[in-house]
């Protein structure tokens, strides 16, 4: 081989910025994780290095709830453009009330209460998909309308009363093992299960295929509508399970306990690297984006931003990141 052939055969060295760009393109979750680390470091710096461990523990605890509901939203968004579940806040409210009423303050009813909350959520998911499939209503409109119905049921079912959780449930929600909140460990387990489902099961591969090209998936013999149905049911089931956990964590159910999770879940899913057009879920990015959103608010609090300015800056940053994330080139 002569010198010219050796030169042609040698790999072309890319500039450093192009290598970083290529790395980010292959790992869309990387940006959200880096942003979370930077937000944590800035918050600790603004507090003169104090409370770093407590801040991280609080971020893990509160982000766990966001992660659980966002994992379900990720599955729904991944089945194709136009799919999103806007009934999550109402599902959380209804499921939280159902869990507390079933538990009725009894430690022995803890597991039945959690199962009841999850079952209520899955029922909402079936109802949502029924509106979408049978009545041919666009998913966003269907789930938004369903949220009003579900919230009405929650108001009548719970009658606005706050039922306290069993003492054991409250203790478990506040428990830390080696400094790590137990609720965060639960969220990690669910995250691993969702990741395995997406990578190792027919359903997971079907979600990616349907999201990438629904027509091609149908021609390939995949059960497209069944895949979409399961995505909505799993999403609502996770919201129901989270509603029970939030009720146990906050000392009882309330109608507004899921209000912050409407646009938050969509923002976390997109910031975390999941393709808005569908077909490319990003499980690790859910944790990075959820931690970033919590730490961002903590940073604004640490620098003394007022409630109005804090809300404004948070909204602007969410919009900016979503716009940038939506502009990512497709692989």
C-alpha positions in Angstrom: 0.0 0.0 0.0 1.5 3.3 -1.0 1.4 6.6 0.9 -1.7 7.8 -1.0 -3.6 4.7 -0.2 -2.6 4.8 3.4 -3.9 8.4 3.6 -7.2 7.5 2.1 -7.6 4.5 4.4 -6.8 6.4 7.6 -9.9 7.7 9.5 -10.6 11.4 9.1 -10.2 13.2 12.5 -13.3 15.3 13.1 -12.9 18.7 14.9 -13.7 18.5 18.6 -16.9 20.5 18.3 -18.2 18.1 15.7 -17.3 15.1 17.8 -19.3 16.7 20.7 -22.2 17.4 18.3 -22.1 13.8 17.0 -22.0 12.5 20.6 -25.1 14.6 21.6 -26.9 13.4 18.5 -26.4 9.8 19.3 -27.3 10.4 23.0 -30.2 12.8 23.1 -30.5 12.4 26.9 -27.0 13.8 27.5 -28.0 17.4 27.3 -30.7 17.2 30.1 -28.3 15.3 32.4 -25.6 17.9 31.9 -28.1 20.7 32.5 -29.2 19.0 35.8 -25.6 18.8 37.0 -24.9 22.4 36.1 -28.1 23.5 37.9 -27.2 21.6 41.0 -23.7 23.0 41.0 -25.0 26.6 40.5 -27.5 26.2 43.3 -24.8 24.8 45.7 -22.5 27.6 44.7 -25.2 30.3 45.4 -25.6 28.7 48.9 -21.8 28.9 49.5 -21.4 25.2 49.2 -23.8 24.3 52.0 -26.6 21.7 51.9 -25.4 20.0 48.7 -26.4 16.5 50.0 -29.8 17.7 51.2 -30.5 19.4 48.0 -29.7 16.3 46.0 -31.9 14.2 48.3 -34.8 16.6 47.9 -34.3 16.7 44.1 -34.4 12.9 44.0 -37.6 12.7 46.1 -39.6 15.3 44.3 -38.3 14.4 40.9 -39.4 10.8 41.4 -43.0 11.7 41.0 -42.3 13.7 37.9 -40.3 10.8 36.5 -43.1 8.2 37.1 -45.8 10.2 35.2 -43.3 11.4 32.5 -42.4 7.8 31.7 -46.0 7.2 30.8 -46.2 10.4 28.8 -43.1 9.4 27.0 -44.7 6.2 25.8 -47.8 8.0 24.5 -45.8 10.7 22.7 -43.6 7.9 21.2 -46.4 6.3 19.3 -46.6 9.1 16.9 -47.2 12.8 16.3 -50.3 14.3 17.9 -50.4 11.8 20.7 -50.3 13.2 24.3 -52.2 12.6 27.5 -53.6 15.8 29.0 -55.8 13.9 31.6 -52.8 13.1 33.8 -53.6 15.8 36.5 -57.2 14.6 36.8 -56.1 11.0 36.9 -53.7 11.8 39.7 -56.5 13.5 41.7 -59.0 10.7 41.2 -56.5 7.9 41.9 -55.2 9.6 45.0 -58.7 9.9 46.4 -59.4 6.3 45.5 -56.2 5.1 47.2 -56.9 7.0 50.4 -60.5 5.9 50.6 -59.6 2.2 50.1 -56.8 2.5 52.7 -59.0 4.4 55.1 -56.0 4.9 57.5 -55.3 1.2 57.8 -51.8 -0.1 57.3 -53.2 -3.5 56.3 -55.0 -1.8 53.3 -51.8 -0.2 51.9 -51.3 -2.6 49.0 -55.0 -2.8 48.0 -55.0 1.0 48.0 -52.1 1.2 45.6 -53.7 -1.5 43.4 -56.9 0.4 43.4 -55.2 3.7 42.4 -53.4 1.9 39.6 -56.6 0.2 38.4 -58.5 3.5 38.4 -55.7 5.1 36.3 -55.8 2.2 33.8 -59.5 2.6 33.5 -59.0 6.3 32.6 -56.5 5.2 30.0 -59.1 2.8 28.5 -61.6 5.6 28.5 -59.2 8.0 26.8 -58.4 5.5 24.0 -62.1 4.7 23.6 -62.7 8.4 22.8 -59.8 8.4 20.4 -60.5 5.1 18.6 -64.3 4.8 18.6 -65.3 8.4 18.3 -62.3 9.4 16.1 -61.5 12.4 18.3 -57.9 13.7 18.1 -55.9 12.5 21.1 -55.2 16.0 22.6 -58.9 17.0 22.4 -60.0 13.6 23.7 -57.7 13.5 26.7 -58.5 17.2 27.5 -62.2 16.5 27.5 -61.7 13.3 29.5 -59.7 15.3 32.1 -62.8 17.4 32.8 -65.0 14.3 33.2 -62.4 12.6 35.4 -62.1 15.7 37.6 -65.8 15.9 38.0 -65.8 12.2 39.1 -63.0 13.0 41.5 -65.0 15.9 43.0 -68.1 13.8 43.5 -66.1 10.7 44.6 -63.9 12.4 47.2 -66.5 15.1 48.1 -63.6 17.5 48.6 -62.5 15.7 51.8 -58.8 15.1 52.5 -58.3 11.6 53.8 -55.1 11.0 55.7 -52.8 8.1 54.6 -52.0 5.2 57.0 -49.0 5.9 59.3 -47.0 3.2 57.7 -47.5 4.7 54.2 -46.5 8.2 55.4 -43.4 6.7 57.0 -42.4 4.8 53.8 -42.8 7.9 51.7 -40.5 9.9 54.0 -38.0 7.0 54.4 -34.4 7.2 53.2 -32.0 4.3 52.7 -28.4 5.3 52.8 -29.5 8.9 52.3 -31.5 8.0 49.2 -35.3 8.5 49.4 -37.3 5.3 49.1 -39.7 6.9 46.6 -36.7 7.6 44.3 -35.7 3.9 44.5 -39.3 3.0 43.5 -39.0 5.4 40.5 -35.7 3.8 39.5 -37.2 0.3 39.5 -40.1 1.5 37.3 -37.6 3.3 35.0 -35.6 0.1 34.6 -38.8 -1.9 33.9 -39.9 0.6 31.2 -36.4 0.6 29.7 -36.4 -3.3 29.5 -39.9 -3.2 28.0 -38.8 -0.9 25.3 -35.6 -2.8 24.5 -36.6 -6.4 25.0 -40.3 -6.9 24.3 -42.5 -6.9 21.3 -44.6 -4.1 22.7 -41.5 -1.9 23.1 -40.3 -2.4 19.6 -43.8 -1.9 18.3 -44.1 1.5 20.0 -40.9 2.6 18.3 -42.0 1.2 14.9 -45.5 2.7 15.1 -44.1 6.1 16.1 -41.6 6.1 13.2 -44.0 5.1 10.5 -47.5 4.0 11.4 -48.4 2.9 7.9 -45.2 0.8 7.5 -45.8 -0.8 10.8 -49.3 -1.7 9.8 -48.1 -3.2 6.6 -45.5 -5.2 8.5 -48.3 -6.9 10.4 -48.0 -5.0 13.7 -51.1 -4.4 15.7 -51.0 -0.6 15.6 -54.2 0.2 17.6 -53.4 -2.4 20.2 -50.0 -0.8 20.7 -51.5 2.7 21.0 -54.1 1.3 23.5 -51.4 -0.2 25.7 -49.4 3.0 25.6 -52.4 5.1 26.9 -53.3 2.4 29.5 -49.7 2.2 30.9 -49.5 6.0 30.9 -52.7 6.4 32.9 -51.8 3.5 35.2 -48.5 5.1 36.1 -50.4 8.4 36.8 -52.8 6.5 39.0 -49.9 4.9 40.9 -48.2 8.2 41.3 -51.4 9.8 42.6 -51.4 7.3 45.5 -47.7 8.0 46.2 -48.3 11.8 46.2 -51.2 11.5 48.6 -49.1 9.4 50.9 -46.2 11.9 50.6 -48.2 15.0 51.2 -50.4 13.7 54.0 -53.6 13.1 52.1 -55.4 13.4 48.8 -56.4 16.7 47.2 -58.0 17.8 44.0 -55.0 19.9 42.9 -52.2 17.5 43.7 -51.6 16.8 40.0 -52.0 20.3 38.6 -48.3 20.9 38.1 -47.9 17.7 36.0 -49.9 18.8 32.9 -47.3 20.6 30.9 -44.4 19.5 33.1 -44.6 16.0 31.8 -44.5 17.1 28.2 -41.6 19.5 28.9 -39.7 16.7 30.7 -40.2 14.2 27.9 -39.1 16.6 25.2 -36.2 18.1 27.1 -35.1 14.6 27.9 -34.5 13.8 24.3 -37.7 11.9 23.2 -38.6 12.8 19.6 -41.8 14.9 19.4 -42.5 13.2 16.1 -42.5 9.8 17.8 -40.6 6.6 17.5 -37.6 7.5 19.6 -38.1 7.4 23.4 -35.3 8.5 25.7 -35.6 6.8 29.1 -32.4 8.2 30.8 -33.3 11.7 29.7 -36.5 11.6 31.8 -34.4 11.6 35.0 -32.1 14.3 33.7 -34.9 16.6 32.7 -37.0 16.0 35.8 -33.9 16.8 38.0 -33.1 19.9 35.9 -36.7 21.3 36.3 -36.6 20.9 40.1 -33.1 22.2 40.5 -33.9 25.2 38.2 -36.7 26.3 40.6 -34.3 25.7 43.6 -31.7 27.9 41.9 -34.1 30.7 41.3 -35.3 30.5 44.9 -31.6 30.5 46.1 -30.9 33.8 44.2 -33.9 35.4 45.7 -36.2 35.6 42.7 -39.7 36.5 43.6 -42.6 34.2 42.8 -43.7 36.2 39.7 -40.2 36.4 38.3 -39.5 32.8 39.2 -42.5 31.6 37.3 -41.7 33.8 34.3 -38.1 32.7 34.0 -39.1 29.0 34.4 -41.7 29.4 31.6 -39.2 31.1 29.3 -36.5 28.5 29.9 -39.0 25.6 29.3 -40.1 27.2 26.0 -36.5 27.8 24.9 -35.3 24.3 25.7 -38.4 22.7 24.0 -37.8 24.8 20.9 -34.1 23.8 20.8 -35.0 20.2 21.5 -37.6 20.1 18.7 -35.0 21.4 16.3 -32.7 18.5 16.7 -31.8 16.9 13.4 -33.1 13.4 12.9 -30.6 10.6 12.7 
